[in-house]
Amino acid sequence: MKTTVKGWVCAASAVILSCSAAFLSGCAGLVSSANSTGNPPSTLVITNVQTGSVTTASSQVLWATNVAANSSVDYGTTLAYGNTTPVDSGMVTSHQATLSGLAAGTTYYYQVNSTDSKGHNGHVGNTFKTAGFSLSGTITPATGGSGPKVMLSGAANATTTANSLGAYTFTGLASGSYTIAPSNTGYTFTPVSQNATVSTVNVTGVNFSANAAPGAPTITTQPVNQTVTTGQTATFTVVAGGTAPLSYQWQKNGGNIAGATSASYTTPVMTTADSGSTFRAVVTNTAGTVTSAAATLTVNAAPVAGIQVGSTSINFGNGVVGSNSSQVLIIRNTGTATLSITQVNASGSGSFSVSGFSLPLNVNGGQQTTITVSFSPTSVGAASGNISIVSNAPTSPTSVGLSGTGIVATLTLGISPTSLSFGNVTTGTSSASQNVTITNTGNSNVTISQVNVSGSGYSFTGSSIPVTLSPAQNSTLAAQFSPAVAGSISGNITIVSNASGSPAAVSLSGTGVVPIQHSVALAWNASTSTVSGYNVYRSTVSGSGYTKLDSSLVSGLTYTDSTVLNTTTYYYVTTAVDSSGTESVYSNEVSAAIP
């Protein structure tokens, strides 16, 4: 800072000024007398002009002279000064004057004056500023108070910036009235500005509250589509940003829903009539309004169990008194909810019963289960009843009619055929099997306890004994004749059971005959080539599968095959073989049928 100093020295002699650049330093005034030779100094020099102990209302002014001189100070807020201290007539070289009644924080112009005993005088001017008052405050909270500009207007204009804690201070203020107003992007302040008067003390506590400038609401999470079942509620939720407080208004199909003023909305119990409705939220604050996307509600019909039985009536027909017959009843769930069967009751004559399940019996949608229905007549005659199925199906209870007739038991077997003839069978061989069918021709189960065969060479195979045949069921026995000796042989198959007429018998007959040995005599024409012999081949299939019969070449033109079997047809060919072992192609084929 450069200080401008003005100095005046009035005398008859020349004037010399020396200036200093230091703040509050004055210029020395030099005064020369008319005759200085051999006399005391004839020049008055003012040096070290400065101020000290500057307060808000006073200041000391200090200076020195090279000769004793008096003291006074001119001062004011302009170069015209306007005020002068009384002249201190004390003749000194170190001078001091006190200026009082000054205004705080104000720049003053001053001029020191000294006159020595010879009438030489000097003047040196300078400036100083009185101490000012401070004005301070805090802006809260710190998030908004950190970094805002604080503007001062009125008796003086200035700008400062609040620190990270929101504190600000203006210093060096003169007395007067001021207006203080903070500003920060994104915030408003309460109050917008304040007036303060600086008089005789520092002013503190000029505080403000920072408020985030309201931001218009925005939708950050849109409500999403909901799917519920009839009888259920649905909840829609929206998430919005923006300056609080936010207000919400939910709408259904574009119309406001009374009382739906929260970020979430839960519907009343829905029906299928509500399916397809749309729901959206309107969010509002002081800065604006935003409407969310619309979410769609789908209301599905509530799952319902359905029941369908395989038959609405079951007829057991005739049932032998004391016996038991059963049928399976299929139960299907034709709905979508789980079918829960809690009761299955059979009513009627007491001949009907149900089994094969445990209660409660649960059947998933689209699935089925079965129960067993039995008829056990206790007396002869028609019987009727009913099955009642209690469930959670809307059509419950479900009924199935039951009927049957009790009859007297009949135990009979049918044997077919009742006799078997095997004809002639070569001894040492076995006949073809012949079947005997045993059928339960009654209305009750028949148990076959024994099957016996008599007669040499007879045997049978079939079901394991004992065996129980239900009505109309049959069993088959396979009989065979294997005579060991020649002659007519008879026998029987005896069937023992609990049927009436037991035991039943099947007569057997056959004749053993001595086997006849057959052979086939073969002859052929000699080869037109020179050969060493012939090979003979046989097959049971015409045209292929030939097997050589001879173990060495046949030298003649005949061969007898004694290894044939009865009831078989054979096919023969021959080949010629020369001395080198080369064999000809097959001859023509001949056949022989063995009886």
Secondary structure, DSSP 8 states (H G I E B T S, - for coil): ------EE---SS-EEEE---STT---EEEE--S--TTSS-----EEEEEEES--SS-EEEEEEEEEEEEEEEEEESSTT--EE---EEEEEEEEEEEE-S--TT-EEEEEEEEEBTTS-EEEEEEEEE---EEEEEEEESHHHHSS-EEEEEESS-EEEE--TTSEEEEEEE-SEEEEEEEE-TTEEEESS-EEEEESSS-B----EEEEE-----EEEE----EEEETT---EEE-EEESSS--EEEEEETTEE-TT--SSEEE-----GGGTT-EEEEEEEETTEEEE---EEEEEE------EEES-SEEEEEEEETT--EEEEEEEEE-SSS-EEEEEEEEEESS-EEEES--SSEEE-TT-EEEEEEEE---SSEEEEEEEEEEESSTT-SEEEEEEEEEE-----EEEE-SEEEEEEEETTS----EEEEEEE-SSS-EEEEEEEEESTTEEEEES-SSEEE-TT-EEEEEEEE--SSSEEEEEEEEEEESSTT-SEEEEEEEEEE------EEEE----SS--SEEEEEEESSTTS--EE--SS-B-SSEEEE----TT-EEEEEEEEE-TT--B------EEEE--
